[in-house]
Amino acid sequence: MTASTDTATQLPRPRRTRRILILGGGYIGLYTALGLRKRMGRDEVEIAIVDPRSYMTYQPFLPEAAAGSLEPRHVVAPLRRELSGCTLITGSVAEIRHADRRVVVEPVEEGEPYELAYDELVVGLGSVARTLPIPGLAEFAIGFKWVEEATALRNQVLGKMDVAASTWDPELRRRKLTFVFVGGGFAGIEALGEIEDMARAAAKTFDGIRREDMRFVLVEGAGRILPEVGEELGGYAIEQLRARGIEIHLNTFLESCVDGYIKLSTGEEFEADTVVWTAGVKANPVLGNSDLPLDERGRVRALPTLQVADDDGAVEGAWVAGDCAAVPDLTGEHGATTGPTAQHAVRQAKHLARNLARALRDEPLEEYAHKNIGTVASLGLGKGVANVGNVKLRGPVAWFMHRTYHMWAMPTLNRKVRIVLDWTTALFFRRELVALGSLQSPRASFVAAATNTPKKQPSPSAETE
């Protein structure tokens, strides 16, 4: 009896499965979950991802999706399919209480907010559009960060061209064919270049619209565009865009766009039905509703190991990466942080997964250090700029490098193959230039039919009388 009791007391207790909660299903969420699941089994960790969308958007391909060069569904990666062995929770993060190891989640549609408990927290909430209190901006403009916005912009431009081709009012026609882009970074320039390219191709199918009838305007507050590729290539991009008839206003700010009446800081005023806002991003504001240490820009403070950092060092059980993180750039100047690019986000996510697995196994952590290998930007079909290893490239070669790099960086083999097939098909057939504006209000026709009561017709007997 004593021997059996001694044997029982010597048996090790079963190890509790640790719960890892990942906030955000973008680059950080997808690649961190994939890396963790590759290194650790289900009996070691439970992995849950919280995001209001059930897919990851590969944002560098949004301009091509908006221009019809890529199928919009092919620039997103479905999380449920790719994250086998993980739990996807569709909802929005409302509050983070790391001291209690709790996160408050709000359902996307109906239901009361609820709490999720965790052992380890990974914050990958990314960024949102950085807007300014400009009159009319929130009511009239459209962003360019999600695939829904890219699809809506495509429908908007082609739809306005349809209306302009069907009116004899010159003022209305001019307004419909004026397209304003605010912001001269990667997102703004690539969106402008691809959309202008698409609109020029579409104009050939309209009897009443010439390329000269359309007005594309870029508004940029700085004195240059594409600062990431360098001054020389940025200047080349300006020359190429202006040669295509695009107006570029540098050192200029949008002051108002109420009801489409555009006012610039230079005093110029005109009307436009389309305003695209791409003037930068900021860390997800929900971080302000947390007890995590933030920097002056609202980003979570981080160590080079991608652990959340406070004044005393690493915050136990908290990790962060991506656009919402202030990660020290060990390859840059002292005090610099890594930029909000897809290149850093993908590499940080993979590094975070390795470090988190090491931490759970009591192994030493490694610091994140990655020197930017170069930058590429598209200016439209067959046009681009690239700065790779201090080698400056222009035109078709740079555009090809842009496509090649991002195809390689696109997650999942499924999406890589579909994108290549889209490009291959485009070699033999023209891109589809059809506006599907009704996608934004699919019930409009049905509601109109249901609420439009026809006039009562007189009966034959009444007519005889």
N, C-alpha and C positions, 0 to 999 in steps of 0.2 A: 504493500500500500504506500509505503514511504517512497519507494523507488519510483513508482509511477507518478507520484505527486511531484517529485524532484524533476522528473523528465518533462512534465507538463509546464513547470515553471521556467524551464530552460528554453522552451520553444519560442522563437522570435515572433513578435506581434506582426500581423499583416500590415504592410506599408499602405498608407492612405494615398489614393490617387489625387494629385494636386490639380487644381482647376486654374487654367490660364484664360483670362478674359482679354480679348483683343478688341479695341474700340476703333472702328473704321475698316471698311472693306476695300480700300484702294490698294496702292502698291504695297504699303507697309502691311496691311492686314493679310493680303493674299500671300505674299512671299514669306512673311513670318510664319503663318500657319503651315504653308507647304514645307518650309525648312524644319519646323518643330516636329511635324508629323513624320517626316523622313527620318529624324534622329531618335524620336521617342515613341514608344508604343502606347496604345490606349490604356494599358494597365499602369502606365507611368504618369500620363497627364491627360486631362480632359481639356479640349480646346473649344472655345466659343467665340464667335465673331459677331459684333453688333454693328449694323449699318442699315440705314433706311432703304438702300437699294440692294437688290440681290445679285448685283454684278459689279465688276471693276471696269472703269472706263480708262482706256489708254488714250490720254489726252493729246499726245503729239499727232495722232491720226484724225482728230476731229476736223481739221480743215479739209482733208480729203473726203471725209464723210459728208461734210456740208456741201462740197462741190460736186458730189456724185461720182467721184473716182473710186470710192469704197462703199460697200454696203454698210449702213450704220450698225447693224447687228454684229458685224465682224470686227468692230473696234472695241467691243466689250467682251469680258470673260465672265461667264456665269459662275458664281461662287459655289452654288450647291453642287454643280457637276465636278468642279475642280478640287474642292476641299473635302474629299472623301474622308470620313472618320472625324470630321469636325461638325459642330453645331452652328448653324447660321440663325441669328435672331434678327428679324426685320423690325427695326425700331430706331428711334433717335435718342442719343444720350442727352439727358437733361441735367444731370448732376453727378459729380465724382466726389466720393467721400473716402479717400484712400486710408485715412486713419481708422475707419471702420471696415475697410475692405468691402465697400459697397458702391455700386453704380445704379443710378436711377434711370430707367428706360421708359420712354413714352412710345406707345404703339403708333404705327403710321396712320391708322384710320380710327378705329374705335377701341374703347377700353381705358381703364385707369392706369396711370404710371405704376411701375413695379420695380422692385429692387433685385439686383443680381449680386451674389457674393462671389468672391474669388480669392485665390492665394497669390497669384502673380498678375499684374496688370500691364498691358502693352497699349500705349496711347499712339494711335496712328490716324487721328481725326483729320489730318490734312489741313487744307486752307479753303477759304471762301473768297468770293470777289471782294476786292477792296473798293468800296464806293465812297462817294463824297456827297455832302448835302447840296447837290445841284438841283435846282427847281426842275421838276418833270422827269428826272432821271429814273427814279423808282417806278414811275407810272408808265413810261414810254420806251425805255431802252431794253435791250436784251443782252444777256451775258453770253459767254462762250467758254464754258468750263465742263459742260455735260453733254452727252450725246443727244439728249432731248433738245438742248439749245441749238446744237449744230443742225439738227433736222428742221427745227422751227425756222432758223435763219435761211436755209435753203428754200423752204416753202415760201418764206416772206419775200425773198428777192424775186423768185420766178413768178409768184403771185402778183407782185407789184408791176412786173413787166407785162403780164396778161392784162391788167387793168389799164396801164398806160397805152397799150396797143389798141384799146377799144374806146378811147375817149378823144374828143376833138378839142377839149379845153387845154390850152397850152400851159397854163399855170398848174393845173392838176397833173398833167403829164410830167412836167418838170419835177414836181414834188415826188411823184411815185418813182421816178428814175434817179433820185438822189440818195446815196447810201453813205452814211457817216460811220467811221471806225475811230474809236477813241483809245489810244494806247499803242505805242510803237515797240513793244517787246515782241518776244517770239509769237505769242498767241495772236496779237493784233496784226502783225505783218503777215504771218502765214495765213490767217483767215482772210485778210484783205486780198492777198495775192491769189489764193485759190478761188474765192468768190468772184473776183473781177474776171478771172480766166473763164469761169463757168458762165458768167453773164455775157461775156463777149461771144462765146460759142453759141449761147442760146439766142442772141440777137440775130444770128444768121437765119433762124427759123421764123422770125417775125418779119412780115412785109413792111410794117410801119415803124420799126425801131432800128436805128443804126448805133454802132458803138459810140459815136460822137454824141448821141442823145443822152447817154448815161453819165452820171457824175459820181465819181468815187472820191471821198474826202477822208484824209487821215489827220487826226488832231493829236499832237504829242507835246506834252509839257516840257520835255527836255530839248536840248539842242541837237540830238542825234537819235537814231533808231538802232535797234539790235545792238545794244552796247556789249553783249556777250561775245559777239563775233569780231569785235575790234572796230576802230574808227575807219580804217580803210575799206573793209567789206561793208560796213554800215553805209558809208558814202556811196559805194557801188550800188547797194540796194536802193538807195534814194534815186540815183540816176536811172536805174532800170524801171522803177515804178513810175517816175515822172515821164519817162519815154512812152509809157503805156497810157498816158493821159490822166494819171491819178494825181490829185492835188494833195500836197503834203505841207501841213502847217506845223512847223517846229516852234518851240518856245511859246506855245499857244495852249489855252485851256478852254474847255467847254464851260460856259457860264450858265446856260439854260437851254432846255429842250422841251419846254411845256407845249404839249399838243403838237409836237413836231416842228415848232418854230425855234430854229437853232440860233444861238447867240454865242459868238466866240470872243475871247479876251482881246482880240485884235480889233473888235468893233464890227466885224463882218456878220451879217445876218442873212439867213435864207431858210427855206422850208425843206423838210425831208421826212419821209415816212419810216425810214429805217435808221436806227442808231444802235451800234454794237459797242458795248463797253468791255474793254479788255485791259484796263489801266491798273494792272497789278492785283496781288492777292494779299490776304492777311490770315493769320492763324485762326482756326475755328473759334468763334467767340464763346462757345460753351465752356472753354477752358477757364473762363473767368468765373464760372460757377463750380469751381473745384478747390480743393485744398492743396493742389500741387504748386510748387514754386515756379513762378513765371518771370520772364525778363521784361524789359521795358516795352517790347513789341508784342506782348501777350503770348509768347511762345514758352513752352515748358523747358526749363533749364535742364541741360544734359551734360553728362560726362562723356569723354571719348569712348567709353565702353558702352554707351547708349543707355546707361542707367539714369534715372531722374536724379537731379542733383539739387541739394539745398546748401546752406552755408556750412553744414557739418560734413558734407560729403555725399555719398550715395544714399538715396531714399530706398529703404528695403522694400522689395517686392514691386517696384515700379520701373518701367522701361518706356522709352519714347524714341521716335525717329520720324523723318519726313518733314513736310512743310511746317508742321506745328511744333517742331523741336528746334531748340537753339543748340545745335551740335558743334562743338569746337572743330575748326578746320585745321588739322595738324599739318597740312601741306601748304597753308597760306600764311598770311601775316599774323602776328601775335594778336589774339583777341578776335580774330575773324571767325565766322560761323559758316557752315556749308550752305550753299544756295538752294532755293526751292526748285530743284530740277528732277526730272524723272531718273536721270543718271544716278544721282545721289540716293534717291528714295529706294530704288531697286537694290542697290548695293548695301544700303543701311539695313534694309529689311532682312536680307540674307545674313548679314553680320549679326544682327540682333538675335535671329533664331539660333545661331551658333553659340553666342554668349549666354543666352537664356538656358539652353540645354547644358552648357558647362556649369552655370551657376547651380542648377538643380542637382548636378552630380558632384558638386563641391570641387570643380576644376577651375584653374586660373582663367581669368577673362582676358580678352585682347582688345586693344584700342582700334577704333575705326579711323583709317587714314586712306583717302583716295584722292589722287590728283586728277583733275579734269582732263580727259583725253582729247577733248576738242568739242566744238559746237557746230551744228549743221542747221540750216533753215531753208525752207522751201519758199519760193516767190511765185509759185504757180506751176502748172504742168511743164516739165522740162527746164525749169529755171530755179536757181538756188544759189546759196553761198555756204561755204564751209571753211572752218579754221581748225585743222587737225595737226597737232604737233608743230605748230607755227608755220604750217604749209597752208597757204590761202588758195582756195579753189572757188571758181565761179561757173555759172551756167549749168549745162546738162550734167557735167561730172559731179558737181556739188549736189545737184538734185538727186542723182543716182545714189550718192553716198547717204543722203538724208533718208531715202527710202530703204536702203539696205540696212542701215544701222537700226532704224526703228522696227523693221520687220524682224530683225534678229532679237531686239529687246521685247517685242510683243509676247506676252505670256501665252503658253500652251501651244502645242503643235497644231491643234485643231484650228486655232485662229491664224497661225502663220500660213498654213496651207490655203485657207479661205482668202486671205489677203492676196497672196500670190496669184490665185486663180482670178480674183477681181482685176488685178493689173494685167494679167494675160488676156482676159476677155476684152479689156479696153484697147488692146492692140488691134483688134479686128472689128470692133463695133464702137459706135459713138456712145458716149455716156448718156444716161437717161436724164432728160431735161424737162421733167414734168413736175408741176407744183401740186402737192397734196395738202393744201392748206386746211382742208376739212379734218385732217387728223387732229388739229388743235381743238375742234369742237365737233366730234363725230355724231352727236345727237341733234345737231342743229336742224337738219332736214327732217328728221322724224318729228321733232317738237313742232316745227312749222306745219307739217302735215296734220298733226294731231290737234293743233289749236286753231287752224284756219278753217272755219265753218263756211261752207259755200252758201251763196245766196239762194233762198228758196225760189224754185221755179214755179211760175203760175201753172195751175192745172189746166188740162185741155178744155174742161167744161167751163172754166172761168173765161178762157179765151173765146169760146163760142158765144157765151153770153155777151 
